[in-house]
Amino acid sequence: MRFTLLPIILVFASYPHPIICASDPGSVNPYTPYYLTECASTPLTHYFPLIIQSLQPILHALNSTPPHPALLTFFKIPAHAPFLHRTFHAIATGALLPSTNLTPSVDCTAPGRSVYDLFCFASHEQGGGPVAGTAWPKHGLVALCPGAFTFPAFPSRASCPGVVSVHHRGGTGGSRQEFVDDGMGFTQTLFGVLLHELVHLYNTLDDGVEGEVYTVKGCAELGRKKSLGNAANWVYFASAVLAGCTEFPTRRTVTTVQTRVDAEQEL
């Protein structure tokens, strides 16, 4: 199923006063220290604890042997699994943010609020138009915009991206497999939007919005270093595990002592 395209982007902005993220009664997940603001009347009240709990199978997949195919597809080598596990675990527990030592906050924005005007529309340089969510790392804040609540809560098996064989042209012959480039439909869920922005807050290797790749085909084709800094790769990986996707482009994986050393240097 294809969903209306709302770019999930990182926005850096200057704001005259810090935002105080006081929790709403009944909105805070009792198992983590996240602050939720202005969320009591949104679906996040119900889904936030479920989204946090749904990270457990992702953590389990990062410990699996042999490596989960989604890990090899979106991060290329098993040696990155420990870093991914530490970061997903920090998100799952609402740990203090590594760059600011702040408690993470989620604000459910709405028209008429300054936060909405500041965060829910892309700049002209970023293509303009509404966005589903943004992150403000300096203040440890994720803003969920109204568009995020028009999406399904979680990815489904039926929405897993397809795989096709592409034949090489020229004298080499042969073929390779790649994802069907269906835009961002698979990750356009409330789970995907929230996780995308939290990765921007928690990932110490995050590349930010400039040059970010969003489509499943583009994410799968990124190299191992770039994939770690691209938030959408984290969401595709987690969504594929959670939805139980079984189709991934075949690839040859060679893990040697040198690749493990290279991976450690990348971290």
N, C-alpha and C positions, 0 to 999 in steps of 0.2 A: 504494500500500500504506500502510495506517495503522499507525503504531507507537504503543506505549504512551506516554502523555503523561507526560513527566518535565520539569518546568519547568527551563529553563536560566537561572539567575538569578545576580545579583551579590550576594554576601554580604559585609558589612563586619563584622568581629569583632575583639574585643580578645583577644590571646593573650599569656600571661605571658612567653614567651621567643621570640626570633626563631627561625625555622625555618632550619636549615642545609641547603641543597639540594646535597648532594654527588651527583655523577653516578653512575649505576649502570653497571658494565662492560657494554658492548654495547648500551646503551640510548640513547646520545646520538647525534643526527644528526650525522654528521661534517662537514656543510656549514654548520652554524650553531653559535653558542655557547650554545644552550639547555641548561639543566640539567634532566635527568629523574631523578626519585627514585622508588624502589620500583616501577619500571615494567618490570623485566627479565622478569617472568613474565606480562606482559600483551600484548595485540595491538599496543600502541603501539610496542613495540620494532621491529616490522616496518613499521608504517604511518606513523610520525612522519616519516621522510624523504620518503615519498610524499606526505604531506599538504603539507609545506613546498614540494616541487617542483610540486605541483598549483596553487600560487598564480601560477605563471608565465602561464598563459592568462588569469587574471584581470587581471594587470598589462597584458597585451597588449590585452585588451578595453577597458581604460581609455584606451588611446591610439588606439583605432580611429576612423575617419572613414568614414561618419557615426557618431554616437554609438551605442553598443550599446543596444538597446531595454531591457535590464535596468537599465542606468544611468538611463535616463529614467524607468523605472517606479519604481525604489526611491529615487532621489535627485533626480529631477525635471529638473535642468538640467545641461548638459555642463560648465558652469563649475566644478562641484565635482570634476571628474575629477582635476586635479592634486593636490588634498589627499588624495583617496582613494588615488591612486597612491603618494604618499609614505608613507602609513600602511601600506598593504599591503606595500610594499617593505620597510619596517622590520620587519614581522612575518616576511616571507620570509627576511630576513637575520639575524633574532634580534638586532637592534640594541638598545643599551641603552635602557631604558624612559625616555620623555621626562619623566615626572614625578618619578622617583626616581633615575635614572641607574644602575639595577640591571640585572644580567643576568636575563632572564626565566627562571622555573623552572616546571616541570610536575611535580606530585606525583600518582602513581596511588594513590589511597587505598583502604583495605580495612578491614573491620570489625576492631575491636580496637586500632586506632590512634587517637590523640587527634585527628589531622587529620580522620579519617573522622567522628568524633562532632561536630566543629566545623563541617564544611563540607557534609556530604552530606544534611542535612535542612533544609528550609525552616523559618523561624520561624513561629509561630502567625499573626503578622500577615501573612505572605506565603503563607498557605494550608496550611502544614504539608506533611508527606510528603517522600519522597526526591527528590533532584535529581540531574541528570546531571553537573553541573559547576558550580564557582563560581570567582570571582576575588577575590584579596586584593591590591588595588593597592598598598597601603602597603609590602608586602614583595615585590612583583613576582611573585606566585605564582598559578598556576592549579592547582586541585585537580580532577582527573578522578575521579568516583565510579564505583562498579561499574556503575551503569545505563548509563554512556556506552559500555561495551564490549558491551552487548546490541544496539546499533544496527548497521546496515550501515556499512561504512567510508566510502563516498562516496555522494553523491546519484546517482540514475539518471535517464535520460531518461523512463522509464516513470512516475517519481514526480513529474514536473513538474506544478505546479498547473494546473488547468483554468481556462478563461475562459468567462463566460456574459454574455449581454446582458440588461440590466435595463431595463424600460420605465418611463419617468417617469409618475407619476400626475398628474392635474390637467389644466389647459388647455395646458400647454407641449408636451405630446406628446414624441415622440422617445425615444431610448434611449441607454444608455451601457454600457460593458463593465466588468466587474470580475472579480477572481479568485473562484473557488469557495472559500469559507472552510472549509478542511479542517483547521483547527488548525495544528499545527507539524510535521506528518508529513514534509514535504519537507526540513526542516533537521534532523530527528532522525537524524543520522549522526555517526560519530566525527569526521569532518571538520567538521561543523557545530558540534558541542559545543566542540571545541578552538578553532575560529576565533572563536566567540562570546565565549569568555572572554578570548582574546588581544586582541580588539578592545576589551574593557573595560580592558585594561592599556595599550594603545597609542594609543587614540583620544583626543586632547587635547580633543575636544568632547563626550566621553561624558557622558550624562545619568545613568548609574548605573541602579539597579533600580527606583527609584520612578517609577511611571507608564510603565514600559517596555511597549511593544507587541510581541506575539509572533506573532500570526497573519499569514499572507501577505496577506489582504485588508486587515487593519488597517495593516500596514506600508506597503502600496502607497498607502494613503490619507493617510499623513502628509505634512505640508508639507515644503518643502525644508530648512528649518532643523532641524526636529525629526527628520527622517530621518537626518541626519548624526550625531545624538547617540544614536540608537537602535540598539543592537548587532545586533538581529535583522535590520534592513535590510541591514547589511553581509553577513550570512550568506545571506540570500535572494538578493542580487545575485550573490555569489560562487558559490553553489550553482547558480543558473540558468545562469551562464556555463559552469561546469564540466560540468553535465549536458547542455548543448546545448539548453536549452528554447527553443521557438520561439513559444509563445503568450503574449502580453502584452496587457493591456487597451490599446486604442487611446487615444491622448491627443494633444492638440494642443500642440506645444512651440514657444514663441516665445523666441528668445534675442536680446536687444537689448543695447545698451551699458549700459542701466540695470540689467538683470538681472545682467550680469557684475559691475558695481560692487556691487550688493547682495550677490552671492555672496561677493565678496572681503571685504566687511565682516562677513559671517557667520563667516568663517574667522579 
